[in-house]
Structure formats: structure tokens, C-alpha cells
Amino acid sequence: MTAVAVAAFASTFLVSAAPASATGDKPGTCREISVSVALSEGGPTDNTVATTLCTPSTWAPGEHRIDVLVAGATYNRTYWDWPQGQQTYSYVDHTLAAGRATFSFDRLGTGSSSRPASSALTVSSGAYVLHQLIGWLRGQGYAQVNGVGHSLGSVTLTNEASRWHDLDRLVATGIIHLPGVGLNSTGFFTSLYPAALDPEFAGKGLDPGYLTTMPGRRGPAFYDPNTVDPTVIAYDESNKDLTTVGEVSESSTLLLAPAPLNSSRSITAPVLVVMGATDDIFCNLLVSCKTAESIRANEAPFYSGSADFDTLVVPGTAHNLPLHPSASSSFQKIDEWIKTGTV
């Protein structure tokens, strides 16, 4: 993005007066920013993304750095700043304490962002929206912009990074490629149904392409029953969000493409893949997630163009990495990799 384009794009950002959260609760300050974006290159900026920009009370030594956080299907930006047990579950709080800024957002169709026709929302359109957000952050003077994704968010990040190469580091949690298919993958896909049929979204005028999870299915799909706090699942169920048919179908296509044909091979930034050891949506049928070595053996061919490639396994943890008791340990190891390039 050229300097002129950045300047023009920056003019579309509207900063609200109200803080996103009480600053006394955080090792930093947060503000909400509404962003006008286009769904495709050359298209009108007629959709609005709701975002939260948080800056630390004390910056780490060196130039200012920021983590862009991308949530997965049926989640919004709350995923990265969970309101329960924030000392354990908030990636935002942990990263602010480490001296980096965070930028989280509701994907179009979720949270407080615009809700266009579901047919307009795919991984490709989400990646272009993300590219615009990264361009704005670069224009704000952030010397290092890292991407941290979850599941669909990780697929969106890898798609963006393969097309525009504007991330310094990429952390992909909750995804591995073919033949990474777990026994619980069927449980997840069969849990999705039209959101208009769900009590949480009935009467909101959603078209049939908007999906959510059936009541009571998030616990079995996303959590390790042996370690998770049941109150986390209960909150998750009552605050679930949306995804679209286009996002789910394109993410599946991208993950199923064989390594020689996969766009992820075009990524040049260093990549860290992080998986919960009991994430049975993707693991433990044909590819084990019990060891980092087994994940590396499967994933390395898909990231052959990256400057560096590492893998990390988190024990006692299923699909939702930040929402298990291991979260603080996971955040610490991700932070160490972002800072040093080693795990």
C-alpha cells in the first residue's frame, strides 16, 4: 500500500470517545475504532469493522510492535479478551503486560461489525479486509505487525500473508492441513445450522447462508472435558456468534489442497503452528497432535517458503487454545516466539 493510499485509507477510520474497557483493569489502555472497509479490491468502502486497539502502559524495549488478533468461526473479538478470569484467559492482557499492543476486531458478519449478505463473506474477502487493517496499522508507525489467528482466523491470516506478505510473524492456532482430520471433525461440521433457526438469532433477518452452532454443541466440539472450566463453556454457549457457508467451504478447500498446490507455500514470514494436544477436530486420527514433531512433519511442506517454521503442542487443551487452564502457558510460549523466534 502506497503512502498516498495509506493516507486516504486512514481518513476512513472513526475513533469513538468511549474506551473499550476500563483501563484500571488492564496493563494498558484500549479504545474502540470503527473502520470503513471494502470487500474487494477497488470496491466501495461501505462496510464497517468494529475494532479494539489496546496499547501497553509500558512498552517493551525497541520500536512499537502490535499483534493483530483474528478470531475463528462463530466467535468475535471477545475470544481474545475473554471476560471471565482475564488473568488466565485474556491474550490481550498478557500481551499488554509483555509490552506489545493488540488489535482485535469483529469479522464482518459478527459482533458489532456490518452484516452484509452472507454470500459476500468468504476467506478471500476476509483476507482483503485484514489486509486493509494491517495497512492502516503500518501507517500508524508500528514497526512490527504480527498476526495471531484461531481456526478460521488462522486460515484467513495464511491467505492474507500468502497474497500480500505484510506480516512480520504469523501464529496459526487450531488448524493443520490434509490429512489433519480428527474424529471430532464430523461433530463440529454437523453442529452448524442456519442461524435464523437458533433462539439466539431468531428474528434478526439473517439470510440462510449465516450459520451458528446448535445449542449445547460447543463444549463437545471445542473443549477438553477433562480440563475445561464448565463456566467457560456456559458463557461461550450464551455468547456465540456467526459464520457463513462461504467462510466454512473456502477454509475447507484451502486446508484440503495438497502442499504442492497450496497457497500457504507462498508465505514468507516466519510461522508458528500451535495446536492443543486433544484438538480432535484436526488431530489424532491420521495426524497426531501429541508431539510437536508429528505436527511439523505434516505441516512443514505447506510452509516451505517461510523464513522460519516452528510448531508447539499444548497438553490438556482442545480446539479453543485461550479458553483452557493452560492459556497462560500458551500465551507465554507464543510471546517468547514472537520476541525471539524460538519455542
N, C-alpha and C positions, 0 to 999 in steps of 0.2 A: 504494500500500500504506500503510495507516494505521500510526501509531506502535505501536498495540497489536498489529497483525498482524506488524509487523517484530519486535517483542519475542518474540512467540510463535514466529515462524519462526526467529529466531536460536537459540532453545533446541534446535533440531534439529541444529545443527552440532556435530560432534565433531572436536576438533583432536588429531592424532596427536603423539606425543612426538618422533618421528624427523624430521629435516629432509629435504626432498625432494631436496636436492643439497648437496654440500659448499660451505659459504659461502665458503671460500677461493678457489673457482673463479669466483665471481660478484661483480659490483659491488653486492651486496646479500645479503639473507637470504631463504630460501624455507622454507615449511612446507607439509605436506600436510594437507588438511582434507577430511573425509568429510561429505557433505551429504545429508540426507534430503529428498526432493522428491516432489511429486505429479505425475502425468502429465496431469491435467486439473484445472480449477478446481473446488474442492470435493471432489476425490478424496483418498484416503489418501496420506500421505507414506511410501509403502512401497518406494521405490526410492532407491538411494544413488549419488550422483555423486562420483567421485574428482577432487579439485581440487588445484591448487598455487597458493598465494598467495605472491608474492615482493615484497619491499619494498626500495627502494634504500638503499645506505649513506649517500648524500647526496641529500636531496630537492631538486627544482628549486624556485626561489623561488615563493611563493604557497601556496595550500592544497593538500593532498594530492590527487593525481589517480591514476587507475588505468585500465589498458587491459584489457578482457575479451576473451580470445582464443578464437575458435571455429574448430575445425579442420573439414576437409571430409570427404567420403565416403571410407571405408576408411583414415582417419587418426585419431589420437588427440592428446592434448596434446603429445606428443613433437614434433609438426610445428613448434611454435613455439619449441622449445628443443632443436634438433637436436644430438645428442651428438657429431657429427663437426664439427671446425672451428668451434667455437662462436663464435670471434671474427668469423667470416663469416656463419654460418647461424642464429645464435640471436637471434630477435626479442626474447626475454626479456632476454638480456644487454644488447642495445643499448638497450632501453627503461629498464632499471635504471640504466645509465650516464647516460641522459638525465634521470634524476631522477624517473621515474614508476614506480608499482607495476604489476605484471601479475597477472592471474588467469586461469589456463588450466584446462581440465577435459576429462575423457574423456566424450564424449556417452554417454548411456545406450546400452548395447549394445556399447560399445567399451572397450578398456583395462581398468582396474580397477573401472569402474562396474558397476552392476547390469545384468543382461541379461534383460529381460522378453521376453515373446512378441514376435516381430518385428512383428506386426500392430499393436502399441501404439505403435510408433515411427514418427512422421511429422514433417514440418517443423512442423506446428502444435503437436504435443506437445513437440517440441524447443524451440520458441519459448517455450512456457509454462515449461518448466524453466529456460531462460535468464532469463526474467522474474523468477523466484524468486531466482536467483543475484544479479541486479542489485539487487533489493530488499534482500537481505542486505548487499551492499556499501554501499548507501546508508545502511543502519543502522549501519555501521561508521564513518561520518563522512567518506567520500570525497566531496569537493566536486564532482569531475568524473569521470563514468564514461563511457569511450569504448568502442565496440565495434569489433573488428578481426576480420574473417572471411575465410575462404577457401572458395570454391566453394559446396558445400552449407552450410558455415558462414556464408557471406555471405547465402545465401537465408534461413537461419534468423534471422540478425540483422535483415534487412529486414522479415521477417514480424513479429518481436517489436517492432521500432521502429514499425511501422505500426499496431500494436494498442495499445501501452502508452505510447509517447512518453517513455521514461525514460532514453534515452541522450543524452549531450551532443554526441557526434560519432560518425559511423559511417564506417568504412573497409571497402569491399567489394572484395575482390580475387578475381579468377578467375571473374567472372560478367558477362555482359551479356544483355539481353533480346532477344526476337524482333525483327528477323530475324538476331540474332547466332548463327549456326550455322557451325561450321567443318568442313572436310573430315575432320578427325580426330574429330569427334563420334561418328561411327559406330564408329571404332576404340575409343573409350572405352566406349560402351554395350555393344558386343559382347565387351569384355574381362570384363564382370561375369558371374558364375555363382554357383550356390549354394555357400556357404562350406563346407557339410558335405562337398562333393566335393574340397576343397582339402587338400593334405597338411598345411598349417599348422593347420587347424581340424578335421580328421577326428577323430571320436570324442569331440567336445566337446558333443554333444547339441544342436546348433543346428537350429532348425526351417528349413524350406525358404525362408522369407522373408528370411533373413540372406544377404547377398551379400558377395563379395570379388572381387578381380581374378585372372584366370587367371595362372599362373606365367609370368614373362617379359614381361608386358604393360605394366608400369608405366613403364618407360623410354620406349617409343614414345608412350604416352598423355600423360605429364605433363612431359616434359623436352625441352629443345632439345639435340639430339645434338652440335651444333657448339660448345657452351659448357659443358655439364654435366660434373662430375667423375664418372667411372664408379663410383667407390667409393660415392658418394651413392646412386646407383640400386641398387647391390648391397645396401646397408644397408636401403634402402626396401623392396626385394623381400622381405627376410628378416624384416621387422618390420611388415608390412602389417596392417591391421585390417579392420573390418567396416562395412557399411551395410545398409540394409533396402530391400525393394521399396517400402514406403510412403514412405520418405525420397526415393528417386530419382523416383518417379512424381509426388509432390506438388511437388517442386522443379521438375520439368519443366513441370507445369501452371502454376505461378506465373511462370516465366520466359517462357512462351508466351502468357500473357494479354496482349492489346493494351493500350497505355498508358491509354486512357480507362477501362478496366475493371480495371487492375492495382492491387493494394493498396499497392504501393510509393509511389503518389502521395499516400498519407496520411502519409508520413514527414515530420516537421517539423524534425528535427535536420539540421545540415549533413552532406553526404555527399561522400565522395571515392571514386571508382571507379578502381581500379588494375589494369591489365592488362599481361601480358607481350606484347611485340610479336609473338612467334611462338606464342602460345597458340591453336593451331588446333582446339581443342575448340569454342571460341566464335567465333573470329575468322577473317578473311581469306578468306572465301568471299563472303558478302553484306555483311558489315561489316568494314572494315579496322581492325586494331589497330596499325597502323604509326604513327598520329598520334593525339594526344590529342583533336584537333578532330573526327576521324571518330567516335571513341567518344562524345564529347559530343553530336554530332548525333543519334546513335542513342538515347542514354540520358537526355538531359535531359527528354523528355516523361514518362518514368517516375518522375522525382523532382521534379515540378513543385511539390510542397508543401514541399520542403526549404528551410531558411533560406539555404542556400548549396550550390552544386553544382560540383564540380571533377573533373577527370579527369587521369590520369597514365599514361604509357606507359613501360615498362622495356625497352630494347633487349636482344637476345640472350637473352631469357627466355621460357619457355613457361608452362605452367599453374601449376606449383609455384613461386610467386614467391620464397619464402625459401630455396629449395634450389638456386639457381643462383649463380654467382660474382658476379652483380650485387646480391646480397642486401643487403650493407652500404649500397650507394647507395639501394636501395629503402627500407630502414628509415630512413635519414636523411631522405628526402623525406617519408615518412609522418609522421615525428616533427615535421618543420617544419610540416606542415599541421595536425597536432593542436595545436601550440603557437600558430600564428599565423593559421591559416585560409587560407594561400596555399601554392601549389606552385611 
